Structures are given as structure tokens and as C-alpha cells.
């Protein structure tokens, strides 16, 4: 019985430790991670803005944010986002070809191994 009790206490300590040092993606609350543009004009760039709030207790740093192709430019803060503060990642798509498109922006948060994938899609028309 005593071994079970100490095993239970040990498990609680380990879980508490893991929770306290959990990855930052758990502390980012995204307003949306997918945007549908619908029909857009060829040759007229459009910008998707992905807003988020750092809901954790520590600053969050966006390590990188990369578009899935050269037709997408990405802007994001290179500074740490303090706890409780909001920021955004902006992806500008240069619609050069007619047809449907599905693009992504892969975001890496410092201290996290798992990327966050933001998506946008639509159809380019003449």
C-alpha cells in the first residue's frame, strides 16, 4: 500500500513538472488557423492575417514562419511576445496563375518541436 502511495505521489510530481514546462504551442491561442479567400483577381496580392494571444505565463518567440512556396511572403514579429499580449503572422500571396490554390505557412515556436501549420486557400480568376 505504501509503495502505491509513493508511486502515485511520484506520478503527480512528474506530471506537475511536465505541465509547468509544457511547450509554448499550448500557450498560443489562435483566432483562426485557416482562411478561405474565395475568388481573387489574378495579379492582385492578398494577405492572410493570423492573430494570436500568448495565454501562457512566459514570453513566446516565433522562431520561424515559412510559406509553402515562393509566391507567399511571410511577416512576423522577431521579438518575444510577452504573456497576455497579442501578435499576428501575415502571409501575402501573389496570385500569378489562374486556378484553385491551397497554401500553408509553417510556424516554429522556440522551444517546441511540433510546427503549427496555418492554411489559406481560394481560387484565382482573370
C-alpha positions in Angstrom: 0.0 0.0 0.0 2.8 2.4 0.9 4.6 1.7 -2.4 1.4 2.5 -4.3 1.0 5.8 -2.4 4.6 6.8 -3.2 4.2 5.8 -6.8 1.1 8.0 -7.0 2.9 10.9 -5.5 5.9 10.4 -7.8 3.5 10.4 -10.8 1.9 13.7 -9.6 5.3 15.3 -9.3 6.3 14.2 -12.8 3.0 15.4 -14.3 3.3 18.7 -12.5 6.8 19.2 -13.8 5.8 18.3 -17.4 2.8 20.7 -17.2 5.0 23.5 -15.8 7.5 23.1 -18.7 5.0 22.3 -21.4 5.7 23.5 -25.0 4.7 27.0 -25.9 2.2 25.9 -28.6 -0.1 25.1 -25.7 0.1 28.7 -24.6 -0.8 30.3 -28.0 -4.4 30.8 -28.7 -5.1 31.4 -32.4 -8.1 33.4 -33.5 -8.1 31.2 -36.6 -5.6 28.9 -38.4 -7.4 28.6 -41.7 -8.6 31.4 -44.1 -10.8 31.0 -47.2 -10.3 33.8 -49.7 -12.9 32.7 -52.2 -12.3 34.2 -55.6 -9.5 36.7 -56.0 -8.1 38.6 -59.0 -5.0 37.4 -60.8 -2.1 39.7 -60.3 -3.5 41.3 -57.1 -1.8 40.0 -54.0 -4.0 39.2 -50.9 -2.9 39.0 -47.3 -4.0 36.5 -44.7 -3.6 37.7 -41.1 -3.4 35.0 -38.4 -3.9 36.7 -35.0 -2.9 35.0 -31.7 -2.6 35.7 -28.0 0.1 34.4 -25.7 -2.0 32.9 -23.0 0.9 31.4 -21.1 2.9 32.8 -18.2 6.2 33.2 -20.2 7.2 35.1 -23.3 6.8 33.3 -26.6 9.2 33.7 -29.5 8.3 32.8 -33.1 11.5 31.1 -34.4 10.4 30.9 -38.0 7.4 31.2 -40.3 7.8 30.0 -43.9 5.4 29.9 -46.8 4.9 26.7 -48.8 6.1 28.4 -52.0 8.0 31.4 -53.3 4.7 33.1 -54.1 3.9 33.6 -50.4 5.8 36.3 -48.3 5.5 35.9 -44.6 5.9 38.6 -41.9 6.0 38.1 -38.1 7.5 39.7 -35.0 11.1 38.8 -34.4 10.7 40.0 -30.7 9.3 37.8 -27.9 5.6 38.2 -27.3 5.1 38.8 -23.6 2.5 36.8 -21.6 -1.0 38.1 -22.2 0.0 40.0 -25.4 -1.3 39.6 -28.9 0.5 39.5 -32.2 0.0 38.2 -35.7 1.6 36.4 -38.6 0.8 37.8 -42.1 1.1 35.8 -45.3 0.9 37.7 -48.6 0.0 35.6 -51.6 0.9 36.8 -55.1 -1.8 35.4 -57.3 0.1 34.9 -60.6 -1.8 31.8 -62.1 -5.5 31.2 -62.6 -7.0 28.3 -60.7 -7.5 26.9 -57.2 -4.8 27.3 -54.6 -4.1 25.8 -51.2 -1.1 27.3 -49.4 0.4 26.8 -46.0 2.6 28.7 -43.6 4.7 26.5 -41.2 5.4 28.2 -37.9 8.0 27.1 -35.4 7.8 28.4 -31.9 11.1 28.5 -29.9 11.2 25.5 -27.5 8.6 23.5 -29.5 9.4 20.6 -31.7 5.9 20.4 -33.3 5.2 23.0 -36.0 2.0 24.9 -36.3 0.5 24.9 -39.8 -1.6 27.8 -40.9 -3.6 27.4 -44.1 -5.3 29.6 -46.7 -7.0 28.8 -50.0 -9.2 30.1 -52.7 -9.4 30.5 -56.5 -7.6 32.9 -58.7 -9.7 34.3 -61.6 -9.0 36.6 -64.6 
